[in-house]
């Protein structure tokens, strides 16, 4: 009570982690942490890995624990790029870094992009959280970060939730169809 122990997992030795590891396989027991926090990591994984990575991170979070995550908001970055192209604001490399990573290091590339709505859908689809809060921030006209805060309410078995990021995206697209589908003509025998 009153004491906080922070354990840092990272694949980069320069980050001075407690555990240097692949964050897709954390060396920690199930349900062993009260809080799990990830800052600008999930975008470094491909679409096929996003759900698996989130399952791994939430595996080590106890039920009732708090999950926090920040990812780049590609919507904010794209809006600024459009303004730059229209010469409405000065050229700035930051929105491009949000989309593609800085690319200064071997692993500093983004393979995925998130918007507030897509990350909220993903968190809901995991089915293990309540009180999901999704916010954006970054400064004047630079809403470059999506922040997620949620409380874990149940633990997934290792085989649970086989849905991929692509399947989640397709489900959302199907809900958003605003075009009325044409009615099929029926053949009637007379």
N, C-alpha and C positions, 0 to 999 in steps of 0.2 A: 504494500500500500504506500502510495506517495513516491515510489521509486520507478523510474523509467529506464529500461534497458533497451538500447537501440542496437539492432543487428543489421549490418549492411551486406547485402548480396550484390555482387557485380562481376561481370566477365572481364573487366578492365582493371589490371593491377594498379594503374595510375590513380584510380578512384579510392584507393586504400580501403578495400572492403574487408569485413571480418571473414567473409567466405568468397573466394574467387571461384566462380562457377558459371555454368550455363543456367540462366534464369528460367529456362524451360524445365529444369530439374533441380529444385532447391533442396539442399541438404538439411532438411528440417522435418520434424515429426508433424503428423496431421494435427490440426487444431492447436498449435503451440504458440500462436501469437494473438495479442489483443488488437493490434492494428497492423495493417499491411498498407504500405504507401509506395507508389510507383510514379516517378516523374520522367516523362518523355522517354518511355521505353517501348511501349506496345507498338508504336508505329514502325519499329525496326523489324517487325515480324511480318511475314507474308500472310495473305488472306487465309490460307489453309492452316496457319498456326495460331491465329489470334484467340480463338475459343479455347484451344488446348493450353495456351499460356495463361489465360485468365483462370482456367480450372486449376492449374498448378498453383498460382498465387493464392487463390481462395482456399485451396486444400490446407494450407498451413494456418489459416485464420480460424479462430474459435467461433462457435456459434454465439452471436451477440457482439462479436467484434466489429470494428470499423474498417471498411475498405476505402482507401482514397487513391485517386489516380489523376494524373494530368497528362493530356496528350495535345499535340498541335491541333488547332482548329483550322482545317484547310479552307473553310468558308471565309474566315476573316483574312487569311493570306491571299486568297484569290480575289477578294474584293479590292484589296490594296494593289494587287498587280494590275487589275483593270484600271484603277485610277492612275497608276504610273504610266500605263500605255497611253492613256488619254492626256498625259502631261498635266494632270490635275494635282499631283503630288510629286515630290522629288523621287528619283530612283533610290531604292533602299534594298540591300541584299536580304534583309531579315525575312520577308514573306517567302522568298525562294528557299531559304533554309528550312522554314516550317514545312514546306511541301516536300523537299528532296533531301533534307539533312545538310549539314555543312560539308560533308564529303572530305573532311580533312584527315580522317583516320579510316582504317580498314573497315570498321563496322558502322561508320557514321553516314549511313544511307537510310532513307525511309522507304519502306516497301508497302506502307499502308497509309491511308488518310482517314480522318474522322471529322464528323460534324457533331454539334451538340445532339441533334436528333438521332443520328445513327448510333452514337455511343450509349444514349439512353435506351434505345431499343435493344441493343446488345446486352446491357445490364439487366433489363427486364426479362429478356429471353433466357438468361442463365437460370432464372427461377429460384435463386437462393437469397435474394436481397429484399429488404423493405426500406422505406424512407430514402429512395434514390433521389439525390439532388444533383442536377447537372447545371453548372454555371460557366460563364465565359468571362475572360478578363485579359488585360494586356496593356492597357494604357489608352491614351487618346487615339481614337480610330483604329486601334490595333487589338482587336479581340482575338488574339492569336492562340489562346490557351483554353481548352475545355477541361474543367475540373469536375471530378465525380466524387461524391461522398455517399456511402451506403452502409447499411447494417446487415450483416449476414444473419439469416434466420434459420438456415438448415445447411447440412453438409452433404455434398454430392459424393456418390460412390465413384470410384475411378472410371467406371464404364458409363456413367450417366452423361447426358447431354452430348450426343454425337453430332449435333447440328453444327455445321460449319458457318463461317462468316458469310460465304456466298449464299448459303441457304437462307440465312437471316435477312440478307439484302433482298433476295428474291421475294421473301414473304412480305417485306415492307413495300416493295414495288407493286405487288399484287393488290395490297390494300389501297394504294394510291391511284389506282387506275381511275381516271375521271372520264375517260372516253367510254361511252356506252357501247357495249359489244353488239354487233348486228344480230338480229334475231335470225335463227335458222328457219329456212322454209321447210315446211312439212309436206310430204307427199300424202295426198289423200286419195284413196281409191273411191271411185264413184260407181 
